[in-house]
Amino acid sequence: MLVDADLHIHSHYSKAVSRTMVFPVIAENARLKGLGIVGTGDILNPKWEKELLKYGKEVDEGTYEVKGVRFLLTAEIEDEKRVHHLLVFPNIEAVREMRTRIGNIESEGRPHVNLSAEEIAELAGELDVLIGPAHAFTPWTSLYKEYNSLKEAYGDAKIHFLELGLSADSEMADRIKAHHKLPYLSNSDAHSPMPHRLGREFNRFEIQEATFEEVRKAILGRGGRRIVLNAGLDPRLGKYHLTACSRCYTKYSLDEARALKWRCPRCGGRIKKGVRDRILELADTEERPKDRPPYLKLAPLAEIIAMALGKGVETKAVKIVWERFLKEFGSEIQVLVDIPIEALADVHEDVAKAIWAYRKGKLIVIPGGGGKYGEIKLPPEIMKARVDELESVDVEVPSEDVRPRQTTLFKFLRRVNCFKA
């Protein structure tokens, strides 16, 4: 069976998280999204554990059910260098033992501990906990913010996966050869239960049952279980994809940023190194593992509808169309991934065209950077065509070269008006 899962979320005990992130609401929205499995997030917080035991029924070791949705025991933990790691626990006893070993974490959903990445991974190994770097490439709290390699971070301790994060996809991560031995997870890191947040990135597992043990086998590639799909945002839409100023969002090449000593000449803001440039710094191969699952670039259905209608994502018009699609097809993921375009067009033709463009990569993308999300535009040729003509439409979509286009420093300084010739 195929099950879609989002294994990284947060509870209302974490900072900057919606108060509605409680198990009944998460489960209800997970069903609308089409998720069969959700990570609990924040399970190291004892108050969140109590809420799980209040609302959830244990259906298998390490597996709980709330309103028909399975929850696995997961948490994010911050190490002594503010690097984040994702943990997936085999049972509640392992959660409690780790909580005892790392100390008091009553006040926060995502605990900060005075342990290194290697020490956390070693502890996870002792307790049979799956561990990997969370959102491995983001500029603020990720593995590659602090380290230049997996080995440098984790030493000889074993890790089981790498989480891509919103600003990277499989192809980008595979530019680093050490990653080829690891499976990738694509999770939402959701701070809100709304369907345009929960499950905005997800994994499709081929497993026999929605349980921890089956998911563990899929992540480790054992017994015929496997990850068959990673799905998530086009990485160019991530807030930190390109190197850019974190105040005015002006984009720079890596050479330009270095020459400016990471200060924006336009506004004086700090320039943040983009995920793409960070990966290119570390890249050591252009090969890819032959068994790497495909990565499907998608956006939440409400955002696609809003784009097709030219309306705000939270407007009534968007909500009405969103509800029509879910009433007809059951869940967002079914609409985004599985339902034929012709059937979608019976509900709303323009939205169907937009979904087709997403599936085929036929979008104009303005990359994000510096903390500002990227933007997408639909080619007019697609919107003018009939649904049965889409495959024959000739669309030239500008491609983003993986190598930054460099300019001379002289030309660059003239462009930003630092001086005039």
Buried (B, 14 or more C-beta within 10 A) or exposed (E): EEBBBBBBBBBBBBEEBBEEBBBEBBBBBBBBBBBBBBBBBBBBBBBBBEBBEEBBEBBBEBBBBBBEBBBBBBBBBBBEEEBBBBBBBBBBEBBBBBBEEBEEBEEBBBBBBEBBBBBBBBBBBEBEBBBBBBBBBBBEBBBBBBBEEBEEBBEEBEBBBBBBBBBBBBEBBBBBBEBBEBBBBBBBBBBBBBBBBBBBBBBBBBBBEBBBBBBBBBBBEEEEBBBBBBBBBBBBBBBBBBBBBBBEBBBBBBBBBEEBEBEBBBEEBEBBBBBBBBBBEBBEEEEEBEEBBEBBBBBBBBBBBBBBBEBEBEEEEBBEBBEBBBEBBBBBBBBBBEBEBEEBBEBBBBBBBBBBBBBBEBBBBBBBBBBBBBEBEBBEBBEEBEBEEBEEBEBEEEEBEEEBEEBEEEEBBBEBEEEEE
